Amino acid sequence: MQAVKYARASSIGDAIKLLQEGGPAARVLAGGTDVIVQARERRRDIDLFVDIKRVPEVMAIDFGDGVTIGAGVPLYQIYEDERIARAYPALIESAHVIGGTAIQGRATLGGNLCNSSPAADSIPAMMVLRGVANIAGPNGEREVAVDEFCTGPGRNVLEVGEFVVSIRLPQPPEHSGSAWQRFIPRNEMDIAVANAGSMLVLDGDTVTDARIALGAVAPTPLLVQEAADALIGRPLTDETIAAAAAASRAAANPIDDMRGSVKQRKHLTGVLTERTLRTAAERARA
């Protein structure tokens, strides 16, 4: 492992200052479950870890018009919160499978987002729930929608000195439901071959709003507007669900690797889109 310095921030301003001084080789340490491994394997050039676990805003869960989850809140605190579980089932389903129990005691939504893996589990879930990243940096604060955050494999919109303070999810509309699923070769502790999240709002049997997002099938997690367009304004039927699944397959741009083939991943995007839509519809009707 490369030699890495460590600094602990006690406030947002303190974290910004440390990250600025560290330059491009400074990295935030929230959970550390990805970035420490990357430093050990020299997959990232890291000179400084800035620990943000003592920044109050980073460790808070606040309810208002929706929920704001600090970027350093560990996953187990999220999925054990009944209010979050009731309102945002897609998020809970993704948080439950990131690593194992020990990992979930440290890993965070903020870290999963900032690691910006194309196969990240929580990012498609946050995308369909219209998540927004609250970012602080030398030039002040700004908000970036989760579906615009990742710019490439392992890359995102953060500039030097910036970090994600929290992630805000708006209150779900009435008669809405969400769901998330993935396919993996093993039951746990593995990276998705493909994953998908869906959100639906129903007025009777008619879809008034929809969002479908995919993971592990493109250079970044992918929001598929064409799949949503196949549903919005139409009755939710086997035919419209099949049309949305076909749009997901068409949008997928996967690679062949040791975990899956292009053909398999394209097939899975359709299967997972259909399954999550049906589950989201059941929840919306309930």
C-alpha positions in Angstrom: 0.0 0.0 0.0 1.2 3.5 -0.8 2.1 5.9 2.1 -1.0 8.0 2.8 -1.4 10.8 5.2 -4.5 11.1 7.4 -6.4 14.2 8.6 -9.7 14.5 10.5 -12.1 17.3 9.6 -14.5 18.6 12.3 -16.6 20.9 10.0 -17.6 21.4 6.4 -15.2 24.3 6.1 -12.4 22.3 7.7 -12.9 19.4 5.2 -12.9 21.8 2.2 -9.6 23.4 3.5 -7.9 20.0 3.9 -9.1 18.8 0.5 -7.9 22.0 -1.2 -4.5 21.7 0.5 -4.2 18.0 -0.5 -5.1 18.8 -4.2 -6.1 16.1 -6.7 -4.5 13.3 -4.6 -6.7 14.0 -1.5 -9.7 11.7 -1.0 -12.6 11.9 1.4 -12.7 9.0 3.9 -16.4 8.3 4.8 -16.8 4.5 5.0 -13.5 3.8 3.3 -14.7 0.4 2.1 -13.7 1.2 -1.5 -11.1 3.9 -1.3 -8.8 2.1 1.2 -8.8 -0.9 -1.1 -8.0 1.3 -4.1 -5.1 2.9 -2.2 -3.8 -0.5 -1.1 -3.9 -1.8 -4.7 -2.5 1.5 -6.1 -5.5 1.8 -8.4 -5.8 5.5 -7.4 -3.1 8.1 -6.7 -3.9 9.0 -3.1 -1.7 11.1 -0.8 -4.2 12.2 1.8 -7.3 10.8 3.4 -9.7 13.4 4.9 -11.9 11.7 7.4 -15.3 13.4 7.5 -17.0 11.2 10.1 -16.8 14.0 12.7 -18.6 16.6 10.6 -22.1 16.8 12.1 -24.0 17.4 8.8 -22.4 14.4 7.2 -23.7 12.0 9.9 -27.3 13.3 10.2 -30.6 12.0 8.9 -33.1 14.8 8.6 -36.8 14.5 7.7 -38.7 17.4 6.1 -40.1 17.4 2.6 -38.5 14.0 2.1 -35.3 12.9 3.7 -31.7 14.2 3.7 -29.1 11.5 4.4 -25.6 12.6 5.4 -22.9 11.2 3.1 -21.2 9.5 6.1 -24.3 7.7 7.5 -23.6 4.0 7.5 -25.9 1.8 5.5 -27.2 -0.2 8.4 -28.6 3.0 9.9 -30.5 3.7 6.7 -32.1 0.3 6.2 -33.0 0.0 9.9 -34.9 3.3 9.8 -38.6 2.5 9.5 -39.5 5.9 8.0 -36.9 5.5 5.2 -37.9 1.9 4.6 -41.6 2.7 4.3 -41.1 5.6 1.8 -38.1 4.5 -0.2 -38.1 0.7 -0.6 -35.9 0.8 -3.7 -33.1 2.4 -1.7 -33.5 -0.1 1.1 -33.3 -3.0 -1.3 -30.0 -1.7 -2.7 -28.5 -0.8 0.7 -29.2 -4.3 2.0 -26.9 -6.0 -0.5 -23.8 -3.7 -0.6 -21.2 -6.0 0.8 -21.9 -8.0 3.9 -22.9 -7.0 7.4 -19.5 -5.9 8.4 -19.2 -3.7 5.3 -22.6 -2.2 6.0 -21.4 -1.0 9.4 -19.0 1.4 7.6 -20.1 1.8 3.9 -22.2 4.9 3.0 -24.4 6.1 0.2 -22.1 9.1 -0.2 -19.1 6.8 -0.7 -21.0 4.5 -3.1 -22.0 7.6 -5.2 -18.5 9.2 -5.2 -16.8 5.9 -6.1 -19.0 6.2 -9.2 -18.7 2.6 -10.3 -20.9 1.7 -13.3 -22.1 -1.3 -11.3 -22.9 0.6 -8.1 -26.0 -0.8 -6.5 -27.4 2.3 -4.8 -27.0 4.8 -7.6 -29.8 3.5 -9.9 -32.1 3.3 -6.8 -31.3 7.0 -5.9 -31.8 8.0 -9.6 -35.3 6.6 -9.8 -36.1 8.3 -6.5 -34.9 11.7 -7.9 -31.9 11.9 -5.5 -29.9 15.1 -5.3 -26.3 15.3 -4.1 -25.6 18.3 -1.9 -22.0 19.4 -2.6 -19.8 21.8 -0.7 -16.5 23.2 -1.9 -14.2 26.3 -2.2 -16.8 28.1 -4.3 -19.7 27.4 -2.0 -22.5 24.9 -2.1 -24.3 23.4 -5.1 -26.8 20.6 -5.9 -26.4 18.0 -8.6 -29.0 15.4 -9.5 -27.7 11.9 -8.9 -28.5 11.0 -12.6 -26.0 13.7 -13.7 -23.3 13.0 -11.1 -21.3 10.2 -12.7 -19.3 11.1 -15.8 -17.4 7.9 -16.5 -16.2 4.8 -14.9 -14.9 6.0 -11.5 -15.3 9.6 -12.5 -17.8 12.3 -11.4 -18.5 16.0 -11.3 -16.6 16.8 -8.1 -13.9 19.4 -8.4 -10.7 19.7 -6.3 -11.8 20.7 -2.8 -15.4 19.6 -3.2 -17.2 16.7 -1.4 -20.7 15.4 -1.0 -22.2 16.5 2.3 -25.5 14.7 1.9 -28.1 13.2 -0.4 -31.7 14.5 -0.5 -34.6 12.4 -1.6 -37.9 14.2 -2.2 -41.1 12.9 -0.6 -42.6 10.2 -2.9 -45.9 11.2 -4.5 -49.1 9.5 -3.4 -49.9 6.3 -5.2 -46.2 5.7 -6.0 -44.0 2.7 -5.6 -40.4 1.9 -6.2 -38.3 -1.3 -6.4 -34.7 -2.4 -7.1 -33.2 -5.7 -8.1 -29.9 -7.1 -9.3 -28.4 -10.3 -10.8 -25.2 -11.7 -9.3 -23.5 -15.1 -9.6 -23.5 -15.5 -5.8 -26.0 -14.6 -3.1 -23.9 -11.8 -1.6 -20.5 -10.0 -1.5 -20.4 -9.8 -5.3 -20.6 -7.1 -8.0 -23.8 -6.9 -10.0 -23.8 -8.4 -13.5 -26.8 -6.0 -14.0 -29.1 -4.1 -11.7 -32.2 -2.0 -12.2 -34.5 0.3 -10.3 -38.0 1.5 -11.1 -40.4 4.0 -9.8 -44.1 4.4 -10.8 -46.9 6.8 -10.0 -50.4 5.5 -10.8 -53.7 7.1 -11.2 -56.0 4.1 -11.3 -54.3 1.9 -13.9 -52.7 4.8 -15.8 -49.0 5.6 -15.3 -48.7 9.4 -14.6 -44.9 9.3 -13.9 -42.1 6.7 -14.2 -38.4 6.4 -13.9 -36.2 3.4 -14.8 -32.4 3.3 -14.1 -29.8 0.6 -14.9 -26.5 -0.3 -13.5 -23.5 -2.4 -14.8 -24.6 -2.1 -18.4 -23.0 1.2 -19.5 -20.0 3.3 -18.6 -22.1 5.0 -16.0 -25.4 4.2 -14.2 -28.1 4.9 -16.8 -31.4 6.6 -16.5 -33.6 5.3 -19.4 -36.0 8.0 -20.4 -37.2 5.9 -23.4 -38.4 3.2 -20.9 -40.3 5.8 -18.9 -41.8 7.2 -22.1 -43.2 3.8 -23.0 -45.3 3.9 -19.8 -46.3 7.5 -19.0 -49.8 8.4 -20.0 -50.7 4.8 -20.8 -52.4 2.0 -18.8 -50.0 -0.3 -17.0 -50.4 -3.6 -18.9 -48.3 -6.5 -19.9 -47.8 -4.8 -23.2 -46.6 -1.4 -21.8 -44.3 -3.2 -19.3 -42.8 -5.2 -22.2 -42.3 -2.0 -24.2 -40.4 -0.5 -21.2 -38.3 -3.6 -20.9 -37.5 -3.5 -24.6 -36.4 0.2 -24.3 -34.1 -0.8 -21.4 -32.5 -3.5 -23.5 -32.0 -1.1 -26.4 -30.4 1.5 -24.1 -28.0 -0.9 -22.5 -24.4 -0.6 -23.8 -22.6 -3.3 -21.7 -19.2 -5.0 -22.1 -18.1 -8.6 -22.0 -16.1 -9.4 -18.9 -15.5 -12.3 -16.5 -18.9 -11.6 -14.8 -21.1 -11.6 -17.8 -21.4 -11.2 -21.6 -23.0 -8.4 -23.6 -25.9 -10.7 -24.6 -26.5 -11.8 -21.0 -26.5 -8.3 -19.7 -28.8 -7.0 -22.3 -31.3 -9.8 -21.6 -31.0 -9.1 -17.9 -31.8 -5.4 -18.3 -35.2 -6.4 -19.7 -35.9 -9.0 -17.1 -35.0 -6.7 -14.2 -36.9 -3.8 -15.6 -40.0 -5.9 -15.9 -39.6 -7.4 -12.4 -39.0 -4.0 -10.7 -41.9 -2.4 -12.6 -44.3 -5.1 -11.4 -43.1 -4.8 -7.8 -43.3 -1.0 -7.9 -46.8 -1.2 -9.3 -47.9 -3.5 -6.4 -46.5 -1.0 -3.9 -48.1 1.9 -5.6 -51.5 0.2 -5.5 -51.0 -0.7 -1.8 
